[in-house]
Amino acid sequence: MGIVFLYSFLIAFALPGPSEVVLFAPIDLGFPRWLALSSIMLVSAIGKAAGSVFAFHIGQEVKQSGPVTRWLRQSRWDVLGWSEKRSLQLARRYGYGGLAIALSVPFFPDTISIYAFAVLERDYPKFAAATFLGSLGRLVVTVAFVGGLASVF
């Protein structure tokens, strides 16, 4: 479970790849499968929320750093401008609920969304709650989707 937590923590701000991989962790807790899977999902969501709060803190520091922000704005691709535009649209329309919804989409890279919200917002508890719910929602949607596919085949 420690590896699930660590992977989920790191995927929030540093590692590329899908966070849903934890669902396939060969962990035998001696519980019924549904309880073991629920435990993995809960630990993963907590790890992802913790990693997101770390990214949030980094975003707050970067926001205060004039040279970093200037460099990002002047870069060829204007990553900051694009991220701000998309995140502002989502934040204005749905607030932190929008972040939770965006993070609930399986197999969609969410690190950019996490950093974009981190640069734009300031409320640590709401951010942590949104990333926890979004991460847990993503795993629930994935399990439902994969379970649905398994019943078809």
N, CA, C and O of each residue as an XYZ file, in Angstrom:
612
protein
N       0.830     -1.192      0.000
C       0.000      0.000      0.000
C       0.876      1.258      0.000
O       0.482      2.310     -0.503
N       2.064      1.122      0.573
C       2.992      2.252      0.571
C       3.408      2.634     -0.842
O       3.559      3.815     -1.157
N       3.592      1.633     -1.684
C       3.961      1.891     -3.078
C       2.801      2.562     -3.810
O       3.019      3.469     -4.614
N       1.582      2.130     -3.540
C       0.395      2.755     -4.145
C       0.337      4.232     -3.753
O       0.100      5.096     -4.597
N       0.557      4.514     -2.460
C       0.540      5.901     -1.985
C       1.643      6.716     -2.667
O       1.387      7.805     -3.180
N       2.872      6.183     -2.669
C       4.007      6.899     -3.238
C       3.815      7.152     -4.736
O       4.060      8.260     -5.214
N       3.382      6.138     -5.470
C       3.143      6.312     -6.905
C       2.074      7.383     -7.134
O       2.234      8.248     -7.995
N       0.996      7.325     -6.373
C      -0.091      8.297     -6.531
C       0.375      9.702     -6.165
O      -0.010     10.674     -6.814
N       1.196      9.812     -5.134
C       1.761     11.098     -4.734
C       2.605     11.672     -5.872
O       2.455     12.837     -6.240
N       3.493     10.845     -6.425
C       4.407     11.307     -7.474
C       3.700     11.586     -8.791
O       4.102     12.487     -9.526
N       2.661     10.834     -9.099
C       1.954     11.028    -10.370
C       1.257     12.389    -10.411
O       1.003     12.927    -11.489
N       0.952     12.936     -9.247
C       0.250     14.216     -9.182
C       1.105     15.388     -9.650
O       0.568     16.380    -10.143
N       2.426     15.292     -9.507
C       3.224     16.453     -9.871
C       4.489     16.148    -10.664
O       5.113     17.074    -11.182
N       4.885     14.903    -10.776
C       6.169     14.645    -11.424
C       6.142     13.543    -12.472
O       6.718     13.708    -13.547
N       5.497     12.438    -12.188
C       5.543     11.298    -13.099
C       4.509     11.400    -14.208
O       3.362     11.771    -13.961
N       4.915     11.071    -15.431
C       3.913     10.968    -16.498
C       3.231      9.611    -16.408
O       3.786      8.672    -15.839
N       2.068      9.508    -16.949
C       1.394      8.216    -16.989
C       0.071      8.221    -16.259
O      -0.266      9.174    -15.556
N      -0.665      7.160    -16.431
C      -2.003      7.086    -15.825
C      -1.952      6.665    -14.355
O      -1.181      5.784    -13.972
N      -2.772      7.300    -13.561
C      -2.840      6.948    -12.140
C      -3.670      5.687    -11.928
O      -3.628      5.095    -10.850
N      -4.417      5.273    -12.936
C      -5.278      4.096    -12.817
C      -4.507      2.794    -12.708
O      -5.087      1.757    -12.385
N      -3.225      2.830    -12.969
C      -2.381      1.640    -12.895
C      -2.478      0.989    -11.514
O      -2.356     -0.230    -11.396
N      -2.695      1.788    -10.478
C      -2.760      1.244     -9.111
C      -3.880      0.225     -8.952
O      -3.816     -0.626     -8.064
N      -4.888      0.294     -9.783
C      -6.012     -0.638     -9.686
C      -5.590     -2.070    -10.001
O      -6.276     -3.025     -9.635
N      -4.471     -2.207    -10.674
C      -3.998     -3.524    -11.069
C      -2.848     -4.012    -10.188
O      -2.184     -4.998    -10.509
N      -2.620     -3.311     -9.076
C      -1.553     -3.711     -8.152
C      -1.881     -5.082     -7.563
O      -2.982     -5.294     -7.055
N      -0.938     -5.999     -7.630
C      -1.194     -7.348     -7.104
C      -1.021     -7.396     -5.577
O      -0.081     -7.999     -5.059
N      -1.940     -6.756     -4.892
C      -1.866     -6.681     -3.436
C      -2.906     -7.622     -2.849
O      -4.093     -7.545     -3.167
N      -2.430     -8.515     -1.982
C      -3.339     -9.430     -1.293
C      -3.385     -9.033      0.174
O      -2.454     -9.305      0.931
N      -4.470     -8.389      0.565
C      -4.618     -7.922      1.937
C      -5.362     -8.927      2.804
O      -5.557     -8.704      3.999
N      -5.771    -10.019      2.202
C      -6.546    -11.010      2.942
C      -8.001    -10.597      3.095
O      -8.749    -11.219      3.849
N      -8.400     -9.564      2.391
C      -9.788     -9.076      2.412
C     -10.504     -9.613      1.177
O      -9.864    -10.096      0.243
N     -11.828     -9.528      1.176
C     -12.539     -9.793     -0.080
C     -12.050     -8.804     -1.150
O     -11.645     -7.688     -0.823
N     -12.087     -9.202     -2.392
C     -11.538     -8.380     -3.491
C     -12.117     -6.969     -3.496
O     -11.378     -6.009     -3.714
N     -13.426     -6.821     -3.260
C     -14.032     -5.488     -3.307
C     -13.480     -4.592     -2.199
O     -13.333     -3.387     -2.401
N     -13.177     -5.156     -1.045
C     -12.636     -4.375      0.060
C     -11.174     -4.005     -0.193
O     -10.751     -2.889      0.110
N     -10.414     -4.935     -0.745
C      -9.019     -4.648     -1.093
C      -8.954     -3.555     -2.157
O      -8.136     -2.641     -2.057
N      -9.815     -3.645     -3.176
C      -9.854     -2.642     -4.236
C     -10.274     -1.288     -3.676
O      -9.719     -0.260     -4.063
N     -11.236     -1.277     -2.782
C     -11.663     -0.026     -2.142
C     -10.522      0.582     -1.337
O     -10.338      1.799     -1.345
N      -9.762     -0.246     -0.651
C      -8.618      0.236      0.133
C      -7.551      0.841     -0.771
O      -6.996      1.897     -0.468
N      -7.271      0.170     -1.873
C      -6.297      0.683     -2.841
C      -6.768      2.028     -3.382
O      -5.975      2.962     -3.500
N      -8.044      2.130     -3.707
C      -8.589      3.378     -4.247
C      -8.487      4.510     -3.226
O      -8.143      5.637     -3.581
N      -8.782      4.216     -1.974
C      -8.719      5.231     -0.927
C      -7.277      5.695     -0.693
O      -7.021      6.895     -0.597
N      -6.351      4.763     -0.602
C      -4.937      5.117     -0.404
C      -4.416      5.913     -1.601
O      -3.683      6.888     -1.431
N      -4.791      5.501     -2.793
C      -4.362      6.207     -3.992
C      -4.915      7.639     -4.023
O      -4.186      8.578     -4.344
N      -6.181      7.802     -3.694
C      -6.786      9.138     -3.697
C      -6.127     10.042     -2.652
O      -5.916     11.229     -2.898
N      -5.808      9.485     -1.501
C      -5.122     10.265     -0.462
C      -3.720     10.655     -0.944
O      -3.297     11.797     -0.761
N      -3.007      9.716     -1.554
C      -1.675     10.011     -2.090
C      -1.717     11.054     -3.182
O      -0.874     11.950     -3.221
N      -2.688     10.948     -4.067
C      -2.807     11.907     -5.162
C      -3.171     13.288     -4.636
O      -2.659     14.294     -5.128
N      -4.053     13.346     -3.640
C      -4.406     14.637     -3.045
C      -3.186     15.253     -2.359
O      -2.961     16.458     -2.463
N      -2.404     14.438     -1.662
C      -1.197     14.943     -0.994
C      -0.190     15.458     -2.027
O       0.405     16.519     -1.838
N      -0.001     14.718     -3.104
C       0.899     15.159     -4.175
C       0.392     16.417     -4.847
O       1.179     17.280     -5.235
N      -0.919     16.526     -4.987
C      -1.512     17.711     -5.597
C      -1.322     18.938     -4.716
O      -1.072     20.034     -5.217
N      -1.440     18.754     -3.415
C      -1.213     19.874     -2.494
C       0.255     20.299     -2.564
O       0.560     21.489     -2.486
N       1.162     19.334     -2.709
C       2.573     19.671     -2.897
C       2.742     20.484     -4.183
O       3.440     21.498     -4.188
N       2.105     20.043     -5.269
C       2.155     20.787     -6.535
C       1.524     22.166     -6.364
O       2.000     23.148     -6.932
N       0.457     22.231     -5.583
C      -0.221     23.496     -5.302
C       0.760     24.455     -4.631
O       0.831     25.633     -4.982
N       1.510     23.940     -3.668
C       2.497     24.774     -2.973
C       3.574     25.260     -3.946
O       3.964     26.427     -3.916
N       4.046     24.368     -4.798
C       5.040     24.759     -5.808
C       4.459     25.847     -6.711
O       5.135     26.825     -7.030
N       3.203     25.669     -7.118
C       2.537     26.661     -7.952
C       2.438     28.012     -7.271
O       2.603     29.050     -7.911
N       2.170     28.001     -5.980
C       2.094     29.258     -5.229
C       3.460     29.948     -5.201
O       3.550     31.171     -5.319
N       4.510     29.159     -5.046
C       5.865     29.721     -5.033
C       6.239     30.260     -6.406
O       6.823     31.339     -6.511
N       5.908     29.519     -7.458
C       6.223     29.951     -8.823
C       5.475     31.237     -9.146
O       6.009     32.133     -9.801
N       4.239     31.316     -8.681
C       3.415     32.497     -8.933
C       4.092     33.749     -8.370
O       3.962     34.838     -8.930
N       4.807     33.587     -7.269
C       5.493     34.704     -6.630
C       6.830     35.021     -7.310
O       7.423     36.072     -7.067
N       7.296     34.103     -8.163
C       8.611     34.257     -8.782
C       8.478     34.952    -10.125
O       8.077     34.337    -11.113
N       8.808     36.206    -10.158
C       8.708     37.001    -11.381
C       9.463     36.428    -12.560
O       8.881     36.303    -13.638
N      10.757     36.067    -12.409
C      11.513     35.560    -13.559
C      10.919     34.279    -14.157
O      10.888     34.124    -15.377
N      10.449     33.363    -13.304
C       9.874     32.117    -13.812
C       8.603     32.410    -14.599
O       8.417     31.900    -15.704
N       7.732     33.232    -14.025
C       6.484     33.572    -14.708
C       6.761     34.294    -16.018
O       6.124     33.994    -17.028
N       7.705     35.246    -16.025
C       8.057     35.963    -17.264
C       8.585     34.995    -18.308
O       8.220     35.082    -19.481
N       9.447     34.068    -17.886
C      10.019     33.109    -18.829
C       8.924     32.244    -19.442
O       8.924     32.007    -20.650
N       7.980     31.766    -18.608
C       6.888     30.938    -19.124
C       6.005     31.716    -20.091
O       5.586     31.177    -21.115
N       5.720     32.968    -19.780
C       4.864     33.790    -20.658
C       5.546     34.099    -21.981
O       4.877     34.228    -23.007
N       6.876     34.222    -21.971
C       7.610     34.572    -23.181
C       8.068     33.353    -23.976
O       8.650     33.496    -25.051
N       7.807     32.162    -23.454
C       8.237     30.963    -24.163
C       7.494     30.837    -25.494
O       6.435     31.436    -25.684
N       8.041     30.080    -26.376
C       7.492     29.913    -27.721
C       6.043     29.410    -27.699
O       5.233     29.831    -28.524
N       5.716     28.521    -26.773
C       4.403     27.901    -26.776
C       3.438     28.525    -25.777
O       2.264     28.153    -25.765
N       3.874     29.442    -24.954
C       3.038     30.112    -23.954
C       2.195     29.107    -23.167
O       0.968     29.199    -23.113
N       2.888     28.155    -22.567
C       2.235     27.110    -21.783
C       1.397     27.719    -20.668
O       0.276     27.274    -20.418
N       1.926     28.721    -20.005
C       1.215     29.352    -18.900
C      -0.071     30.003    -19.387
O      -1.119     29.873    -18.754
N       0.009     30.704    -20.513
C      -1.183     31.360    -21.058
C      -2.262     30.358    -21.433
O      -3.435     30.561    -21.118
N      -1.876     29.278    -22.101
C      -2.838     28.257    -22.497
C      -3.465     27.602    -21.274
O      -4.684     27.444    -21.204
N      -2.625     27.221    -20.306
C      -3.120     26.576    -19.094
C      -4.038     27.499    -18.317
O      -5.090     27.080    -17.834
N      -3.638     28.756    -18.198
C      -4.469     29.720    -17.480
C      -5.823     29.878    -18.155
O      -6.858     29.904    -17.489
N      -5.810     29.983    -19.478
C      -7.058     30.180    -20.216
C      -8.022     29.014    -19.993
O      -9.189     29.226    -19.664
N      -7.539     27.798    -20.171
C      -8.388     26.617    -19.989
C      -8.831     26.464    -18.544
O      -9.995     26.171    -18.270
N      -7.912     26.660    -17.635
C      -8.245     26.502    -16.220
C      -9.195     27.590    -15.735
O     -10.097     27.332    -14.938
N      -8.985     28.804    -16.223
C      -9.897     29.882    -15.843
C     -11.310     29.601    -16.329
O     -12.281     29.847    -15.613
N     -11.423     29.082    -17.555
C     -12.746     28.723    -18.071
C     -13.408     27.690    -17.168
O     -14.574     27.830    -16.799
N     -12.662     26.663    -16.820
C     -13.182     25.601    -15.963
C     -13.486     26.124    -14.562
O     -14.530     25.806    -13.991
N     -12.585     26.919    -14.012
C     -12.768     27.443    -12.655
C     -13.947     28.403    -12.581
O     -14.730     28.359    -11.632
N     -14.075     29.268    -13.577
C     -15.196     30.222    -13.577
C     -16.532     29.515    -13.714
O     -17.521     29.895    -13.088
N     -16.544     28.508    -14.519
C     -17.810     27.828    -14.778
C     -18.211     26.887    -13.637
O     -19.375     26.846    -13.240
N     -17.237     26.131    -13.114
C     -17.568     25.093    -12.144
C     -16.808     25.186    -10.818
O     -17.102     24.432     -9.891
N     -15.839     26.096    -10.712
C     -15.066     26.223     -9.480
C     -14.255     24.968     -9.193
O     -13.780     24.285    -10.100
N     -14.114     24.691     -7.924
C     -13.337     23.515     -7.526
C     -14.047     22.227     -7.937
O     -13.402     21.193     -8.115
N     -15.350     22.282     -8.087
C     -16.091     21.134     -8.602
C     -15.641     20.796    -10.012
O     -15.586     19.626    -10.393
N     -15.317     21.835    -10.792
C     -14.808     21.618    -12.145
C     -13.478     20.898    -12.147
O     -13.220     20.050    -13.002
N     -12.637     21.238    -11.188
C     -11.361     20.532    -11.070
C     -11.604     19.068    -10.733
O     -10.987     18.180    -11.322
N     -12.502     18.815     -9.787
C     -12.823     17.434     -9.411
C     -13.371     16.666    -10.614
O     -13.006     15.511    -10.833
N     -14.234     17.296    -11.382
C     -14.800     16.643    -12.575
C     -13.704     16.364    -13.602
O     -13.644     15.274    -14.171
N     -12.840     17.351    -13.836
C     -11.753     17.166    -14.810
C     -10.824     16.029    -14.391
O     -10.353     15.264    -15.232
N     -10.566     15.923    -13.107
C      -9.670     14.870    -12.617
C     -10.345     13.502    -12.594
O      -9.675     12.488    -12.397
N     -11.648     13.458    -12.790
C     -12.388     12.187    -12.791
C     -12.367     11.484    -14.139
O     -12.877     10.371    -14.265
N     -11.785     12.117    -15.142
C     -11.747     11.529    -16.481
C     -10.600     10.521    -16.557
O      -9.432     10.900    -16.469
N     -10.931      9.239    -16.719
C      -9.878      8.206    -16.740
C      -8.912      8.358    -17.912
O      -9.294      8.769    -19.008
N      -7.665      8.020    -17.654
C      -6.600      7.961    -18.646
C      -6.299      9.295    -19.305
O      -5.653      9.329    -20.352
N      -6.751     10.392    -18.718
C      -6.444     11.724    -19.215
C      -5.370     12.316    -18.315
O      -5.533     12.327    -17.095
N      -4.269     12.811    -18.891
C      -3.203     13.352    -18.040
C      -3.714     14.561    -17.255
O      -4.267     15.498    -17.830
N      -3.525     14.526    -15.957
C      -4.102     15.583    -15.130
C      -3.078     16.477    -14.454
O      -3.454     17.393    -13.722
N      -1.805     16.238    -14.677
C      -0.780     17.039    -14.024
C      -0.878     18.501    -14.446
O      -0.708     19.389    -13.611
N      -1.148     18.769    -15.716
C      -1.282     20.149    -16.206
C      -2.442     20.849    -15.495
O      -2.312     21.997    -15.070
N      -3.572     20.157    -15.368
C      -4.724     20.753    -14.672
C      -4.378     21.076    -13.226
O      -4.758     22.128    -12.711
N      -3.667     20.184    -12.582
C      -3.286     20.400    -11.184
C      -2.407     21.640    -11.067
O      -2.641     22.487    -10.205
N      -1.396     21.754    -11.927
C      -0.510     22.915    -11.856
C      -1.226     24.199    -12.257
O      -1.004     25.247    -11.651
N      -2.081     24.127    -13.270
C      -2.792     25.326    -13.697
C      -3.691     25.853    -12.581
O      -3.703     27.055    -12.313
N      -4.434     24.978    -11.938
C      -5.265     25.405    -10.815
C      -4.394     25.914     -9.673
O      -4.763     26.856     -8.972
N      -3.243     25.288     -9.494
C      -2.343     25.697     -8.404
C      -1.865     27.127     -8.601
O      -1.726     27.878     -7.636
N      -1.615     27.502     -9.842
C      -1.145     28.851    -10.115
C      -2.272     29.860     -9.957
O      -2.029     31.005     -9.576
N      -3.499     29.448    -10.244
C      -4.625     30.384    -10.246
C      -5.340     30.514     -8.907
O      -5.883     31.575     -8.598
N      -5.347     29.482     -8.132
C      -6.146     29.468     -6.907
C      -5.274     29.564     -5.666
O      -4.048     29.486     -5.749
N      -5.928     29.739     -4.489
C      -5.170     29.925     -3.254
C      -5.688     29.106     -2.083
O      -5.051     29.093     -1.030
N      -6.785     28.443     -2.219
C      -7.421     27.777     -1.093
C      -6.956     26.324     -0.977
O      -7.460     25.445     -1.676
N      -5.992     26.082     -0.089
C      -5.425     24.741      0.074
C      -6.477     23.682      0.422
O      -6.508     22.638     -0.229
N      -7.341     23.907      1.423
C      -8.312     22.854      1.780
C      -9.280     22.510      0.642
O      -9.565     21.336      0.409
N      -9.780     23.514     -0.059
C     -10.697     23.239     -1.179
C      -9.975     22.514     -2.302
O     -10.529     21.609     -2.926
N      -8.735     22.915     -2.555
C      -7.940     22.257     -3.584
C      -7.695     20.795     -3.219
O      -7.839     19.906     -4.059
N      -7.327     20.552     -1.971
C      -7.088     19.177     -1.512
C      -8.354     18.337     -1.630
O      -8.300     17.194     -2.082
N      -9.490     18.895     -1.228
C     -10.760     18.163     -1.316
C     -11.117     17.858     -2.769
O     -11.551     16.750     -3.086
N     -10.933     18.843     -3.652
C     -11.262     18.635     -5.067
C     -10.368     17.574     -5.695
O     -10.843     16.743     -6.469
N      -9.077     17.595     -5.370
C      -8.187     16.593     -5.959
C      -8.441     15.206     -5.373
O      -8.321     14.204     -6.078
N      -8.787     15.143     -4.104
C      -9.132     13.847     -3.501
C     -10.377     13.273     -4.176
O     -10.376     12.121     -4.610
N     -11.438     14.078     -4.263
C     -12.689     13.601     -4.864
C     -12.515     13.278     -6.341
O     -13.062     12.290     -6.831
N     -11.756     14.106     -7.051
C     -11.504     13.836     -8.464
C     -10.706     12.561     -8.675
O     -11.001     11.778     -9.578
N      -9.697     12.352     -7.843
C      -8.874     11.141     -7.953
C      -9.678      9.889     -7.622
O      -9.585      8.878     -8.318
N     -10.459      9.967     -6.565
C     -11.308      8.836     -6.197
C     -12.368      8.594     -7.275
O     -12.650      7.451     -7.633
N     -12.946      9.672     -7.784
C     -13.933      9.558     -8.864
C     -13.351      8.901    -10.098
O     -14.009      8.085    -10.743
N     -12.113      9.253    -10.430
C     -11.446      8.672    -11.598
C     -11.312      7.167    -11.441
O     -11.547      6.416    -12.388
N     -10.935      6.725    -10.250
C     -10.760      5.297    -10.009
C     -12.104      4.568    -10.025
O     -12.198      3.456    -10.544
N     -13.136      5.183     -9.465
C     -14.477      4.584     -9.481
C     -14.978      4.455    -10.916
O     -15.508      3.412    -11.299
N     -14.811      5.512    -11.710
C     -15.248      5.473    -13.117
C     -14.468      4.395    -13.872
O     -15.043      3.665    -14.679
N     -13.177      4.293    -13.617
C     -12.353      3.273    -14.286
C     -12.819      1.868    -13.930
O     -12.965      1.017    -14.807
N     -13.050      1.626    -12.649
C     -13.515      0.299    -12.213
C     -14.872     -0.016    -12.845
O     -15.103     -1.135    -13.302
N     -15.760      0.968    -12.868
C     -17.083      0.751    -13.470
C     -16.964      0.461    -14.966
O     -17.643     -0.418    -15.495
N     -16.096      1.208    -15.634
C     -15.912      1.025    -17.072
C     -15.284     -0.327    -17.385
O     -15.766     -1.051    -18.256
N     -14.220     -0.666    -16.685
C     -13.545     -1.949    -16.914
C     -14.479     -3.106    -16.518
O     -14.537     -4.127    -17.203
N     -15.200     -2.935    -15.417
C     -16.173     -3.965    -15.009
C     -17.271     -4.142    -16.051
O     -17.709     -5.261    -16.319
N     -17.715     -3.026    -16.638
C     -18.716     -3.088    -17.694
C     -18.200     -3.781    -18.926
O     -18.919     -4.562    -19.550
N     -16.962     -3.506    -19.285
C     -16.355     -4.175    -20.428
C     -16.188     -5.667    -20.188
O     -16.410     -6.485    -21.081
N     -15.789     -6.007    -18.954
C     -15.592     -7.419    -18.624
C     -16.909     -8.202    -18.719
O     -16.914     -9.369    -19.108
N     -18.016     -7.557    -18.364
C     -19.295     -8.262    -18.424
C     -19.772     -8.435    -19.859
O     -20.564     -9.334    -20.142
N     -19.297     -7.578    -20.777
C     -19.658     -7.689    -22.197
C     -18.917     -8.847    -22.829
O     -19.469     -9.572    -23.657
N     -17.660     -9.019    -22.436
C     -16.845    -10.071    -23.047
C     -16.923    -11.277    -22.195
O     -16.312    -12.298    -22.512
